[in-house]
Amino acid sequence: MRKKRNLGIILRILKILQNETNSEHFLTQKDIAKLLRKDGINCRRYAIERNIETLKEFGYDIVTVKGTGTYYNKKGLNANDVFVLLEGINRANFALERNYVEEIQNKLLENLNKYEIEELKNKNMIV
């Protein structure tokens, strides 16, 4: 049972880093611990550090800057890529079913973190 719980913690840490960080927005281990506590997970900072190291060993591009914090160095689609794709979808909207358009938009947004989504909101591409 303990291994399942540890796996849940490490996956939650990964999700936090993917959604809450980028090269301009870092989280400290203390910040991560606070976010885990909000989910009802108590985890000490040394365990968070160990879990982050494990994620790095498994190939996740996670960067830790001593004295600053940690962030997930995302590959793939960024806000600008999604902006271009959404713009194309919106222009082709007349030829596509509305449900299909919404489904594509939701799939594209799943690839972004909260800062990238905010950027698209500022460009009035999403509500």
ROPA-481973 format. One record per residue: residue in one letter; x, y, z of N, C-alpha, C, CB in turn; residue number from 1. Coordinates in pm, 1 decimal, padded with zeros to 6 digits, m for minus. Each point is the difference from the previous one (the first is absolute). Glycine has a CB too. Example, Ala and Ser with C-alpha at 12.3 -4.5 7.8 and 13.67 -1.06 7.14 Angstrom:
<sites>
+---+----------+----------+----------+----------+----------+----------+----------+----------+----------+----------+----------+----------+-----+
: r :      nxx :      nyy :      nzz :     caxx :     cayy :     cazz :      cxx :      cyy :      czz :     cbxx :     cbyy :     cbzz :   k :
+---+----------+----------+----------+----------+----------+----------+----------+----------+----------+----------+----------+----------+-----+
: a :  01319.0 : m00569.0 :  00780.0 : m00089.0 :  00119.0 :  00000.0 :  00090.0 :  00120.0 :  00000.0 : m00189.2 : m00117.3 :  00124.6 :   1 :
: s :  00154.2 :  00222.3 : m00196.6 :  00082.0 :  00119.0 :  00006.0 : m00077.0 :  00109.0 :  00073.0 :  00118.4 : m00062.8 : m00214.5 :   2 :
+---+----------+----------+----------+----------+----------+----------+----------+----------+----------+----------+----------+----------+-----+
</sites>
This chain:
<sites>
+---+----------+----------+----------+----------+----------+----------+----------+----------+----------+----------+----------+----------+-----+
: r :      nxx :      nyy :      nzz :     caxx :     cayy :     cazz :      cxx :      cyy :      czz :     cbxx :     cbyy :     cbzz :   k :
+---+----------+----------+----------+----------+----------+----------+----------+----------+----------+----------+----------+----------+-----+
: m :  00081.8 : m00119.2 :  00000.0 : m00081.8 :  00119.2 :  00000.0 :  00086.8 :  00126.4 :  00000.0 : m00180.2 : m00127.1 :  00120.6 :   1 :
: r :  00291.9 :  00122.5 : m00052.3 :  00088.4 :  00115.7 :  00008.4 :  00054.8 :  00038.5 : m00137.7 :  00060.6 : m00067.2 :  00234.2 :   2 :
: k : m00027.4 : m00033.2 : m00317.6 :  00052.7 :  00029.6 : m00133.2 : m00103.2 :  00072.7 : m00084.7 :  00147.2 : m00201.3 :  00014.8 :   3 :
: k : m00274.2 :  00162.7 : m00005.5 : m00104.8 :  00067.9 : m00075.2 : m00010.3 :  00145.0 :  00044.6 : m00124.8 : m00216.5 : m00027.0 :   4 :
: r :  00132.9 :  00239.7 :  00157.2 : m00008.3 :  00136.2 :  00051.8 :  00118.9 :  00081.3 : m00049.9 : m00123.7 : m00081.4 :  00204.5 :   5 :
: n :  00244.9 :  00022.8 : m00202.6 :  00118.2 :  00070.8 : m00048.1 : m00013.0 :  00033.4 : m00147.8 :  00138.7 : m00116.8 :  00172.1 :   6 :
: l : m00193.3 :  00024.7 : m00250.6 : m00020.1 :  00023.3 : m00142.6 : m00098.9 :  00115.4 : m00019.2 :  00047.8 : m00244.6 : m00051.3 :   7 :
: g : m00151.5 :  00247.4 :  00131.6 : m00096.7 :  00109.2 : m00007.4 :  00063.7 :  00134.4 :  00030.7 : m00178.2 : m00159.6 :  00064.7 :   8 :
: i :  00267.2 :  00163.6 :  00031.2 :  00067.8 :  00124.6 :  00036.2 :  00091.1 :  00045.9 : m00113.1 : m00010.0 : m00063.8 :  00242.9 :   9 :
: i :  00087.4 : m00026.8 : m00297.0 :  00094.0 :  00037.8 : m00105.4 : m00074.8 :  00048.1 : m00125.2 :  00166.7 : m00167.1 :  00090.3 :  10 :
: l : m00278.8 :  00102.3 : m00121.1 : m00078.8 :  00043.5 : m00115.3 : m00065.7 :  00135.6 :  00025.5 : m00041.1 : m00240.2 : m00059.3 :  11 :
: r : m00001.1 :  00263.7 :  00182.0 : m00058.9 :  00129.9 :  00034.7 :  00105.5 :  00109.8 : m00007.9 : m00167.7 : m00113.8 :  00149.5 :  12 :
: i :  00290.4 :  00085.2 : m00104.8 :  00109.1 :  00097.5 : m00010.3 :  00026.0 :  00032.7 : m00146.9 :  00103.4 : m00086.9 :  00214.5 :  13 :
: l : m00102.1 : m00014.9 : m00298.7 :  00019.4 :  00022.6 : m00143.5 : m00109.3 :  00090.6 : m00055.2 :  00110.9 : m00224.4 : m00021.1 :  14 :
: k : m00235.0 :  00195.4 :  00055.1 : m00113.3 :  00080.4 : m00049.0 :  00011.5 :  00144.3 :  00048.8 : m00146.2 : m00205.6 : m00002.4 :  15 :
: i :  00185.7 :  00224.9 :  00126.7 :  00018.7 :  00135.2 :  00054.4 :  00106.6 :  00073.2 : m00080.8 : m00066.8 : m00078.7 :  00231.3 :  16 :
: l :  00179.2 :  00013.6 : m00254.8 :  00107.7 :  00064.7 : m00074.8 : m00042.6 :  00031.8 : m00142.6 :  00166.7 : m00120.2 :  00141.1 :  17 :
: q : m00240.2 :  00028.7 : m00204.2 : m00044.7 :  00022.9 : m00137.3 : m00098.1 :  00116.4 : m00009.6 :  00033.9 : m00242.1 : m00045.9 :  18 :
: n : m00122.0 :  00254.1 :  00143.0 : m00104.8 :  00101.8 : m00007.0 :  00039.1 :  00133.6 :  00062.3 : m00162.2 : m00184.5 :  00004.8 :  19 :
: e :  00244.2 :  00181.7 :  00097.0 :  00025.0 :  00120.4 :  00079.6 :  00134.0 :  00067.8 : m00027.9 : m00141.1 : m00102.4 :  00172.2 :  20 :
: t :  00224.8 :  00043.3 : m00258.7 :  00133.8 :  00056.4 : m00018.5 :  00036.0 :  00013.3 : m00147.6 :  00067.4 : m00099.6 :  00218.2 :  21 :
: n :  00029.2 :  00183.5 : m00243.1 :  00069.3 :  00008.7 : m00127.7 :  00132.1 :  00071.0 :  00028.2 : m00218.4 :  00005.2 : m00138.0 :  22 :
: s :  00294.3 :  00028.3 :  00032.7 :  00133.0 :  00057.1 :  00021.3 : m00003.5 :  00137.6 :  00065.8 :  00076.2 : m00128.1 : m00196.9 :  23 :
: e : m00193.7 :  00188.3 :  00206.4 : m00013.7 :  00128.8 :  00066.9 : m00068.8 : m00010.8 :  00135.9 : m00008.0 :  00105.7 : m00223.8 :  24 :
: h : m00052.4 : m00220.8 :  00252.0 : m00075.4 : m00019.7 :  00124.4 :  00047.6 : m00128.4 :  00067.5 : m00201.5 :  00122.5 : m00095.3 :  25 :
: f :  00274.8 : m00106.7 :  00203.6 :  00057.4 : m00110.7 :  00074.6 : m00085.9 : m00032.9 :  00121.2 :  00228.8 :  00065.8 : m00078.0 :  26 :
: l : m00216.1 : m00186.0 :  00128.3 : m00057.8 : m00036.3 :  00129.0 :  00111.3 : m00055.5 :  00087.9 : m00227.5 : m00048.4 : m00104.4 :  27 :
: t :  00225.7 :  00087.4 :  00230.4 :  00093.1 : m00059.4 :  00095.2 : m00060.9 : m00130.4 :  00051.9 :  00092.3 :  00229.2 :  00065.9 :  28 :
: q : m00012.2 : m00307.5 :  00002.0 : m00052.0 : m00123.3 :  00060.9 : m00107.6 :  00034.0 :  00102.5 :  00221.9 : m00115.4 : m00035.6 :  29 :
: k : m00204.5 :  00226.0 :  00103.8 : m00100.3 :  00044.3 :  00097.2 : m00132.1 :  00032.4 : m00070.6 :  00183.1 :  00091.3 :  00148.8 :  30 :
: d : m00175.8 : m00024.2 : m00263.9 : m00120.2 :  00030.3 : m00078.9 : m00070.4 : m00128.4 : m00043.4 :  00106.9 :  00213.0 : m00080.5 :  31 :
: i : m00029.3 : m00309.0 :  00034.2 : m00056.0 : m00128.0 : m00044.5 : m00067.0 : m00070.9 :  00116.8 :  00176.9 : m00019.1 : m00178.4 :  32 :
: a : m00112.5 :  00022.5 :  00295.1 : m00058.3 : m00062.6 :  00119.7 : m00134.5 :  00063.0 :  00033.9 :  00230.4 : m00050.4 :  00086.3 :  33 :
: k : m00240.8 :  00183.0 : m00098.6 : m00127.3 :  00069.5 :  00027.6 : m00108.2 : m00044.9 : m00097.9 :  00126.8 :  00198.6 :  00089.3 :  34 :
: l : m00092.9 : m00208.9 : m00217.1 : m00097.0 : m00043.9 : m00100.1 : m00043.6 : m00144.4 :  00023.8 :  00102.3 :  00158.7 : m00164.1 :  35 :
: l : m00009.4 : m00242.5 :  00206.4 : m00034.2 : m00139.2 :  00032.2 : m00094.6 : m00004.5 :  00119.8 :  00222.6 : m00078.2 : m00090.5 :  36 :
: r : m00196.0 :  00161.4 :  00190.7 : m00087.0 :  00003.3 :  00118.8 : m00142.6 :  00039.3 : m00037.1 :  00198.3 :  00058.8 :  00141.8 :  37 :
: k : m00212.4 :  00031.4 : m00240.4 : m00134.1 :  00038.1 : m00045.5 : m00075.2 : m00121.0 : m00055.1 :  00084.0 :  00231.2 : m00052.1 :  38 :
: d : m00009.3 : m00328.6 :  00000.7 : m00060.0 : m00123.4 : m00052.1 : m00008.2 : m00108.9 :  00106.0 :  00087.9 :  00058.1 : m00225.2 :  39 :
: g : m00054.3 : m00022.0 :  00349.4 : m00007.1 : m00096.6 :  00108.5 :  00119.8 : m00092.7 :  00007.8 : m00243.0 :  00011.8 : m00021.6 :  40 :
: i :  00353.6 :  00028.4 : m00039.8 :  00121.3 : m00082.6 : m00000.4 :  00106.6 :  00069.8 :  00083.1 : m00055.6 : m00095.3 : m00228.9 :  41 :
: n :  00101.6 :  00027.9 :  00333.1 :  00110.3 :  00052.7 :  00079.1 :  00128.9 : m00062.3 : m00049.4 : m00149.5 :  00034.7 :  00200.6 :  42 :
: c :  00243.2 :  00051.7 : m00235.9 :  00126.6 : m00047.2 : m00054.6 :  00108.9 :  00096.9 :  00045.2 : m00114.3 : m00108.2 : m00202.1 :  43 :
: r :  00220.9 :  00054.9 :  00255.4 :  00109.7 :  00084.1 :  00046.3 :  00085.2 :  00046.6 : m00116.6 :  00000.8 : m00121.6 :  00217.9 :  44 :
: r :  00068.2 :  00231.1 : m00195.6 :  00079.5 :  00059.1 : m00108.1 :  00107.7 : m00094.8 : m00052.9 : m00042.9 :  00223.0 :  00101.1 :  45 :
: y :  00106.5 : m00298.1 : m00014.2 :  00104.0 : m00092.4 : m00049.0 : m00061.0 : m00108.5 : m00088.0 :  00136.7 :  00043.9 :  00206.3 :  46 :
: a : m00261.0 : m00083.9 : m00177.5 : m00068.0 : m00099.6 : m00083.5 : m00036.4 :  00060.8 : m00135.1 : m00090.7 : m00114.5 :  00205.9 :  47 :
: i :  00054.7 :  00241.4 : m00206.0 : m00030.0 :  00069.1 : m00125.5 :  00126.1 :  00005.7 : m00085.9 : m00180.9 :  00137.6 :  00112.7 :  48 :
: e :  00292.4 : m00102.9 : m00051.4 :  00127.6 :  00004.3 : m00072.8 :  00032.7 : m00136.9 : m00058.9 :  00081.6 :  00183.4 :  00151.9 :  49 :
: r : m00100.0 : m00286.7 : m00074.1 :  00027.7 : m00136.5 : m00046.0 : m00092.6 : m00038.0 : m00116.5 :  00075.9 : m00062.4 :  00233.2 :  50 :
: n : m00202.5 :  00098.9 : m00222.4 : m00094.9 : m00029.3 : m00107.5 :  00032.7 :  00077.1 : m00127.2 : m00174.3 : m00044.7 :  00171.9 :  51 :
: i :  00218.4 :  00167.8 : m00158.3 :  00040.0 :  00078.7 : m00116.6 :  00120.7 : m00064.9 : m00067.3 : m00088.3 :  00211.0 :  00108.0 :  52 :
: e :  00182.9 : m00256.6 : m00029.1 :  00117.0 : m00068.4 : m00056.1 : m00040.9 : m00127.8 : m00073.7 :  00141.9 :  00094.3 :  00185.1 :  53 :
: t : m00238.4 : m00166.3 : m00129.8 : m00050.5 : m00120.9 : m00066.1 : m00063.3 :  00035.2 : m00134.0 : m00039.0 : m00108.0 :  00223.8 :  54 :
: l : m00040.3 :  00213.7 : m00228.3 : m00060.6 :  00043.6 : m00126.1 :  00107.7 :  00035.0 : m00102.6 : m00200.0 :  00086.3 :  00126.1 :  55 :
: k :  00305.7 : m00020.4 : m00081.9 :  00111.4 :  00032.2 : m00090.4 :  00064.9 : m00127.6 : m00053.2 :  00040.6 :  00214.6 :  00125.7 :  56 :
: e : m00022.2 : m00313.1 : m00037.4 :  00059.5 : m00127.6 : m00041.2 : m00084.5 : m00070.9 : m00104.9 :  00102.9 : m00019.9 :  00225.6 :  57 :
: f : m00235.2 :  00040.5 : m00220.3 : m00089.4 : m00061.2 : m00097.7 : m00013.6 :  00083.9 : m00126.8 : m00122.7 : m00105.8 :  00188.4 :  58 :
: g :  00201.6 :  00211.6 : m00199.7 :  00006.9 :  00075.1 : m00124.3 : m00082.3 :  00126.8 : m00007.3 :  00042.0 : m00212.5 : m00100.5 :  59 :
: y : m00109.8 :  00247.5 :  00207.1 : m00075.1 :  00125.3 : m00001.5 :  00097.3 :  00116.4 :  00009.1 : m00200.2 : m00111.3 :  00107.0 :  60 :
: d :  00180.8 :  00210.3 : m00192.1 :  00089.8 :  00115.0 : m00004.3 : m00041.9 :  00100.6 :  00107.0 :  00041.3 : m00034.8 : m00248.0 :  61 :
: i :  00008.4 :  00011.7 :  00367.1 : m00029.4 :  00084.6 :  00115.2 :  00129.6 :  00069.0 :  00039.2 : m00189.4 : m00151.9 :  00080.8 :  62 :
: v :  00181.3 :  00282.2 : m00066.2 :  00118.4 :  00080.1 :  00029.4 : m00011.1 :  00054.3 :  00142.1 :  00027.3 :  00061.8 : m00244.9 :  63 :
: t :  00079.4 : m00079.3 :  00321.2 :  00006.7 :  00055.2 :  00135.2 :  00113.8 :  00100.5 :  00003.4 : m00093.4 : m00212.9 :  00104.1 :  64 :
: v :  00061.2 :  00334.4 : m00062.3 :  00099.2 :  00105.5 :  00012.0 :  00018.9 :  00026.6 :  00148.2 : m00062.0 :  00103.4 : m00225.3 :  65 :
: k :  00181.3 : m00131.9 :  00272.3 :  00028.7 :  00013.2 :  00143.3 : m00033.7 :  00141.5 :  00048.2 :  00182.7 : m00174.3 : m00019.3 :  66 :
: g : m00256.8 :  00180.8 :  00128.2 : m00037.8 :  00127.1 :  00059.7 : m00121.0 :  00066.5 : m00065.5 :  00236.5 :  00026.2 :  00059.9 :  67 :
: t : m00287.8 : m00085.3 : m00169.0 : m00113.6 :  00060.2 : m00070.3 : m00120.9 : m00092.2 :  00000.3 :  00159.3 :  00126.5 : m00143.8 :  68 :
: g : m00140.0 : m00249.2 :  00099.2 : m00110.4 : m00094.5 : m00005.1 :  00011.0 : m00093.5 : m00118.1 : m00141.9 :  00166.7 :  00113.0 :  69 :
: t :  00029.7 : m00226.1 : m00146.3 : m00005.2 : m00104.2 : m00102.0 : m00109.9 :  00032.7 : m00099.9 :  00086.3 : m00171.9 :  00163.6 :  70 :
: y : m00062.1 :  00133.1 : m00289.3 : m00104.1 :  00014.0 : m00100.7 :  00006.7 : m00115.4 : m00099.2 :  00006.3 :  00249.9 :  00026.1 :  71 :
: y : m00117.9 : m00272.7 : m00092.8 : m00009.5 : m00101.9 : m00104.0 :  00031.0 :  00067.5 : m00132.6 : m00172.9 : m00135.9 :  00130.6 :  72 :
: n :  00274.0 :  00086.9 : m00199.0 :  00042.4 :  00055.3 : m00127.8 : m00078.9 : m00068.7 : m00110.8 :  00232.5 :  00051.1 :  00089.7 :  73 :
: k : m00345.4 :  00006.4 : m00120.0 : m00096.7 : m00061.3 : m00090.3 :  00048.5 : m00001.6 : m00144.6 : m00180.4 :  00074.7 :  00153.3 :  74 :
: k :  00153.1 : m00184.6 : m00219.0 :  00025.1 : m00014.5 : m00142.8 : m00136.2 : m00006.0 : m00069.1 :  00223.4 : m00122.4 :  00037.7 :  75 :
: g : m00226.2 :  00140.1 : m00164.8 : m00125.2 : m00013.6 : m00073.1 : m00068.9 :  00133.0 : m00020.5 : m00023.2 : m00227.1 :  00092.6 :  76 :
: l : m00108.8 :  00222.9 : m00097.3 : m00078.5 :  00119.1 : m00028.3 :  00015.4 :  00106.0 :  00108.5 : m00161.1 : m00142.8 : m00124.0 :  77 :
: n :  00170.4 :  00268.5 :  00079.9 : m00001.0 :  00111.3 :  00094.5 : m00120.0 :  00088.2 : m00031.7 :  00253.5 : m00006.4 :  00025.3 :  78 :
: a : m00269.2 :  00114.5 :  00047.2 : m00117.0 :  00086.0 : m00016.0 : m00009.3 :  00056.1 : m00141.2 :  00013.4 :  00057.8 :  00242.0 :  79 :
: n :  00098.4 : m00020.5 : m00301.4 : m00003.1 :  00054.0 : m00136.3 : m00045.6 : m00104.6 : m00101.0 :  00183.4 :  00157.6 :  00061.9 :  80 :
: d : m00136.4 : m00281.2 : m00046.9 : m00042.6 : m00108.6 : m00088.4 : m00150.6 : m00020.7 :  00010.7 :  00225.2 : m00110.1 :  00023.6 :  81 :
: v : m00274.6 :  00104.2 :  00098.6 : m00142.5 : m00022.1 :  00023.2 : m00080.3 :  00118.8 : m00052.5 :  00052.0 : m00141.1 :  00203.0 :  82 :
: f :  00001.1 :  00262.2 : m00188.3 : m00067.4 :  00119.3 : m00051.9 : m00021.9 : m00013.0 : m00150.8 :  00104.3 :  00140.6 :  00182.5 :  83 :
: v : m00000.2 : m00179.0 : m00255.2 : m00010.5 : m00015.2 : m00145.3 : m00101.7 : m00108.5 : m00035.6 :  00239.5 :  00074.6 : m00025.2 :  84 :
: l : m00233.2 : m00186.5 :  00095.0 : m00094.1 : m00108.9 : m00027.4 : m00144.0 :  00039.5 :  00031.5 :  00182.2 : m00163.1 :  00048.9 :  85 :
: l : m00202.6 :  00230.6 :  00063.1 : m00134.0 :  00045.2 :  00035.7 : m00053.3 :  00102.6 : m00100.7 :  00053.9 : m00042.7 :  00241.6 :  86 :
: e :  00033.9 :  00128.9 : m00287.6 : m00040.1 :  00099.5 : m00100.1 : m00046.7 : m00070.4 : m00127.8 :  00164.4 :  00167.5 :  00096.5 :  87 :
: g : m00090.6 : m00268.7 : m00139.5 : m00040.3 : m00076.1 : m00117.8 : m00131.9 : m00072.4 :  00020.8 :  00239.3 : m00027.1 : m00057.3 :  88 :
: i : m00256.2 : m00031.4 :  00174.5 : m00124.7 : m00070.4 :  00031.6 : m00117.0 :  00097.7 :  00000.7 :  00127.8 : m00169.4 :  00136.0 :  89 :
: n : m00106.8 :  00287.1 : m00076.2 : m00107.8 :  00098.7 :  00005.7 : m00039.0 :  00049.4 : m00139.7 :  00080.8 :  00069.0 :  00227.1 :  90 :
: r :  00016.1 : m00057.1 : m00315.9 : m00029.8 :  00044.0 : m00136.9 : m00071.7 : m00108.7 : m00078.8 :  00200.5 :  00148.9 :  00006.3 :  91 :
: a : m00173.6 : m00276.5 :  00027.8 : m00064.8 : m00111.8 : m00069.2 : m00126.1 : m00045.2 :  00072.0 :  00222.7 : m00071.9 : m00085.3 :  92 :
: n : m00260.1 :  00143.4 :  00188.8 : m00112.8 : m00037.0 :  00084.4 : m00127.7 : m00025.9 : m00079.6 :  00102.8 :  00134.1 :  00181.1 :  93 :
: f : m00125.1 : m00057.2 : m00288.7 : m00122.1 : m00016.2 : m00078.9 : m00007.9 : m00137.8 : m00065.3 :  00000.1 :  00246.0 : m00041.5 :  94 :
: a :  00115.1 : m00308.7 :  00018.1 :  00001.4 : m00129.5 : m00068.0 :  00004.7 : m00117.9 :  00097.1 :  00113.5 :  00110.8 : m00190.7 :  95 :
: l : m00100.8 : m00082.7 :  00318.7 :  00015.2 : m00105.9 :  00100.0 : m00116.9 :  00003.1 :  00098.3 :  00251.2 :  00012.0 : m00022.6 :  96 :
: e : m00283.4 : m00127.6 :  00074.9 : m00103.4 : m00005.8 :  00104.0 :  00051.6 :  00066.5 :  00126.5 : m00093.6 : m00213.2 : m00097.4 :  97 :
: r :  00006.4 :  00286.5 :  00165.2 :  00038.3 :  00075.6 :  00120.0 :  00060.3 : m00090.7 :  00107.8 : m00182.2 :  00164.6 : m00051.2 :  98 :
: n :  00123.0 : m00281.8 :  00072.8 :  00052.9 : m00092.2 :  00101.0 :  00142.2 : m00043.5 : m00033.4 : m00232.5 : m00079.3 :  00046.0 :  99 :
: y :  00258.1 :  00058.5 : m00174.4 :  00133.8 : m00040.9 : m00043.1 :  00101.2 :  00111.8 :  00025.1 : m00102.0 : m00150.6 : m00174.5 : 100 :
: v :  00062.0 :  00273.6 :  00144.3 :  00087.2 :  00115.3 :  00023.6 :  00033.9 :  00011.4 :  00148.1 : m00100.5 :  00118.5 : m00197.7 : 101 :
: e :  00000.8 : m00130.2 :  00284.0 :  00023.1 :  00008.2 :  00144.4 :  00090.7 : m00112.9 :  00047.9 : m00224.0 :  00108.7 :  00027.8 : 102 :
: e :  00205.2 : m00228.7 : m00083.1 :  00082.9 : m00114.4 :  00038.0 :  00146.4 :  00023.5 : m00037.3 : m00198.1 : m00151.7 : m00030.0 : 103 :
: i :  00221.6 :  00204.2 : m00089.7 :  00137.1 :  00029.2 : m00042.4 :  00061.1 :  00108.3 :  00089.0 : m00058.3 : m00064.0 : m00237.3 : 104 :
: q : m00018.3 :  00169.0 :  00265.0 :  00051.1 :  00107.2 :  00085.3 :  00039.1 : m00053.0 :  00137.4 : m00143.4 :  00164.1 : m00123.1 : 105 :
: n :  00059.2 : m00248.2 :  00181.1 :  00029.8 : m00057.5 :  00132.3 :  00125.3 : m00086.3 : m00004.0 : m00244.0 :  00003.1 :  00054.5 : 106 :
: k :  00261.5 : m00080.9 : m00159.9 :  00119.4 : m00083.5 : m00012.9 :  00125.6 :  00086.2 : m00010.5 : m00137.3 : m00178.2 : m00112.2 : 107 :
: l :  00129.3 :  00285.4 :  00038.0 :  00114.0 :  00089.9 : m00013.3 :  00034.4 :  00065.5 :  00133.7 : m00063.3 :  00041.7 : m00239.1 : 108 :
: l : m00038.1 : m00000.5 :  00312.6 :  00023.2 :  00067.1 :  00127.7 :  00059.8 : m00093.0 :  00104.2 : m00188.9 :  00151.0 : m00052.0 : 109 :
: e :  00166.0 : m00281.4 :  00039.5 :  00058.5 : m00097.2 :  00093.4 :  00151.8 :  00000.9 : m00006.4 : m00203.8 : m00141.3 : m00023.3 : 110 :
: n :  00260.2 :  00192.1 : m00084.5 :  00144.6 :  00003.2 : m00017.8 :  00066.2 :  00122.1 :  00062.5 : m00033.6 : m00126.7 : m00208.2 : 111 :
: l : m00046.8 :  00214.9 :  00265.0 :  00053.3 :  00125.0 :  00051.8 : m00004.1 :  00005.7 :  00152.2 : m00072.6 :  00110.8 : m00209.8 : 112 :
: n :  00162.7 : m00032.0 :  00266.4 : m00005.0 :  00022.9 :  00143.6 : m00083.2 :  00124.5 :  00027.8 :  00225.9 : m00109.8 :  00031.1 : 113 :
: k : m00245.0 :  00141.4 :  00094.3 : m00091.1 :  00109.5 :  00035.8 :  00047.2 :  00134.7 : m00053.2 : m00062.3 : m00127.1 :  00204.0 : 114 :
: y :  00192.1 :  00148.3 : m00220.2 :  00050.9 :  00126.8 : m00049.8 : m00027.4 :  00014.6 : m00149.5 :  00177.3 : m00002.7 :  00177.5 : 115 :
: e : m00164.5 : m00106.9 : m00250.2 : m00028.6 :  00002.6 : m00143.0 : m00149.5 :  00018.5 : m00026.2 :  00199.1 : m00147.4 : m00040.1 : 116 :
: i : m00282.1 :  00086.1 :  00121.8 : m00144.3 :  00017.3 : m00013.2 : m00037.7 :  00145.5 :  00028.0 : m00037.9 : m00240.8 :  00067.8 : 117 :
: e :  00099.4 :  00299.4 :  00032.5 : m00024.9 :  00141.3 :  00031.4 :  00040.9 :  00089.0 : m00117.7 :  00036.1 : m00047.3 :  00245.7 : 118 :
: e :  00074.3 :  00013.4 : m00309.9 :  00046.5 :  00075.8 : m00116.7 : m00104.6 : m00003.5 : m00111.7 :  00239.3 : m00052.8 :  00060.7 : 119 :
: l : m00298.7 : m00064.5 : m00084.6 : m00104.2 : m00012.5 : m00102.4 : m00126.1 :  00076.4 :  00039.4 :  00092.4 : m00224.1 : m00063.3 : 120 :
: k : m00124.1 :  00224.1 :  00192.1 : m00115.8 :  00077.9 :  00045.8 :  00022.5 :  00147.8 : m00025.9 : m00049.3 : m00172.0 :  00175.9 : 121 :
: n :  00171.7 :  00218.0 : m00154.2 :  00032.7 :  00141.0 : m00024.1 : m00010.9 :  00035.9 : m00148.7 :  00152.6 : m00005.0 :  00199.7 : 122 :
: k : m00132.9 : m00093.6 : m00285.9 : m00013.1 :  00021.5 : m00145.5 : m00143.4 : m00023.4 : m00046.1 :  00239.1 : m00069.9 : m00031.3 : 123 :
: n : m00328.8 :  00047.2 :  00128.1 : m00141.6 : m00026.5 : m00027.4 : m00022.6 : m00120.2 : m00090.2 : m00040.3 :  00240.8 :  00027.8 : 124 :
: m :  00128.6 : m00339.3 : m00017.6 : m00016.8 : m00122.9 : m00078.5 : m00085.1 : m00101.7 :  00073.9 :  00221.1 :  00040.7 : m00107.4 : 125 :
: i : m00224.8 : m00032.5 :  00238.8 : m00082.8 : m00089.0 :  00079.9 : m00068.0 :  00081.4 :  00108.4 :  00151.8 : m00196.5 : m00047.1 : 126 :
: v : m00258.8 :  00142.5 :  00099.1 : m00074.9 :  00071.2 :  00104.6 :  00028.1 : m00062.6 :  00133.9 : m00179.6 :  00061.3 : m00162.4 : 127 :
+---+----------+----------+----------+----------+----------+----------+----------+----------+----------+----------+----------+----------+-----+
</sites>
